[in-house]
Amino acid sequence: MIDAHRCCQITPRHAHQGLHASQSASALARDPRTVASWLAQEPVHPRPARPHTSTRDPLHAQRARLLER
């Protein structure tokens, strides 16, 4: 199994340095089949952040009305 750090090292070696799966595998001390399978997968993209809501949001409208008075 490859940890996240090793996974993030595989793709740049292949894309930017032009290394083959076997060359990347020897540089990272991994099996070439494992590296080849990771290269065949879709790139991992971080999930978009959820919109944060404040627990005070319902109070903002009430406070604005009070300040207008």
C-alpha positions as a Markdown table, in Angstrom:
| # | Residue | x | y | z |
|---|---|---|---|---|
| 1 | Met | 0.0 | 0.0 | 0.0 |
| 2 | Ile | 1.2 | 3.5 | -0.8 |
| 3 | Asp | 0.8 | 6.3 | 1.7 |
| 4 | Ala | -0.4 | 9.8 | 0.6 |
| 5 | His | 3.2 | 11.2 | 0.5 |
| 6 | Arg | 4.4 | 8.5 | -1.9 |
| 7 | Cys | 1.3 | 8.9 | -4.0 |
| 8 | Cys | 2.0 | 12.5 | -4.5 |
| 9 | Gln | 5.5 | 11.8 | -5.6 |
| 10 | Ile | 4.6 | 9.4 | -8.3 |
| 11 | Thr | 2.6 | 11.7 | -10.6 |
| 12 | Pro | 5.1 | 14.6 | -10.8 |
| 13 | Arg | 8.0 | 12.1 | -11.5 |
| 14 | His | 6.0 | 10.7 | -14.4 |
| 15 | Ala | 4.6 | 14.0 | -15.7 |
| 16 | His | 7.4 | 16.5 | -15.3 |
| 17 | Gln | 10.5 | 14.4 | -15.3 |
| 18 | Gly | 9.3 | 11.9 | -17.9 |
| 19 | Leu | 10.1 | 8.8 | -15.8 |
| 20 | His | 8.5 | 5.5 | -16.6 |
| 21 | Ala | 6.7 | 3.5 | -14.0 |
| 22 | Ser | 9.7 | 1.2 | -13.5 |
| 23 | Gln | 12.1 | 4.2 | -13.1 |
| 24 | Ser | 9.8 | 5.9 | -10.6 |
| 25 | Ala | 9.4 | 2.6 | -8.7 |
| 26 | Ser | 13.1 | 2.1 | -8.3 |
| 27 | Ala | 13.5 | 5.7 | -7.2 |
| 28 | Leu | 10.7 | 5.4 | -4.6 |
| 29 | Ala | 11.6 | 1.8 | -3.6 |
| 30 | Arg | 8.2 | 0.4 | -4.7 |
| 31 | Asp | 7.0 | -2.3 | -7.0 |
| 32 | Pro | 6.7 | -1.2 | -10.7 |
| 33 | Arg | 3.2 | -2.7 | -10.9 |
| 34 | Thr | 2.0 | -0.7 | -8.0 |
| 35 | Val | 3.4 | 2.5 | -9.5 |
| 36 | Ala | 1.9 | 1.7 | -12.8 |
| 37 | Ser | -1.5 | 1.1 | -11.3 |
| 38 | Trp | -1.4 | 4.5 | -9.5 |
| 39 | Leu | -0.4 | 6.2 | -12.7 |
| 40 | Ala | -3.4 | 4.5 | -14.5 |
| 41 | Gln | -5.9 | 6.0 | -11.9 |
| 42 | Glu | -7.5 | 9.3 | -12.2 |
| 43 | Pro | -5.6 | 12.1 | -10.3 |
| 44 | Val | -6.9 | 12.7 | -6.8 |
| 45 | His | -8.4 | 16.2 | -6.4 |
| 46 | Pro | -9.1 | 17.6 | -3.0 |
| 47 | Arg | -12.8 | 17.9 | -2.1 |
| 48 | Pro | -14.2 | 21.4 | -2.3 |
| 49 | Ala | -14.7 | 23.1 | 1.1 |
| 50 | Arg | -18.2 | 23.1 | 2.5 |
| 51 | Pro | -19.6 | 26.6 | 3.1 |
| 52 | His | -19.2 | 27.4 | 6.7 |
| 53 | Thr | -22.2 | 28.8 | 8.6 |
| 54 | Ser | -22.0 | 30.6 | 11.8 |
| 55 | Thr | -24.1 | 29.8 | 14.8 |
| 56 | Arg | -24.6 | 33.5 | 15.1 |
| 57 | Asp | -26.1 | 33.9 | 11.6 |
| 58 | Pro | -29.7 | 33.9 | 12.9 |
| 59 | Leu | -28.8 | 36.7 | 15.3 |
| 60 | His | -27.4 | 39.1 | 12.6 |
| 61 | Ala | -30.8 | 40.0 | 11.2 |
| 62 | Gln | -32.2 | 40.5 | 14.7 |
| 63 | Arg | -29.2 | 42.7 | 15.7 |
| 64 | Ala | -29.5 | 44.8 | 12.5 |
| 65 | Arg | -33.2 | 45.4 | 13.3 |
| 66 | Leu | -32.4 | 46.4 | 16.8 |
| 67 | Leu | -29.7 | 48.8 | 15.7 |
| 68 | Glu | -32.0 | 50.4 | 13.2 |
| 69 | Arg | -34.5 | 51.2 | 16.0 |
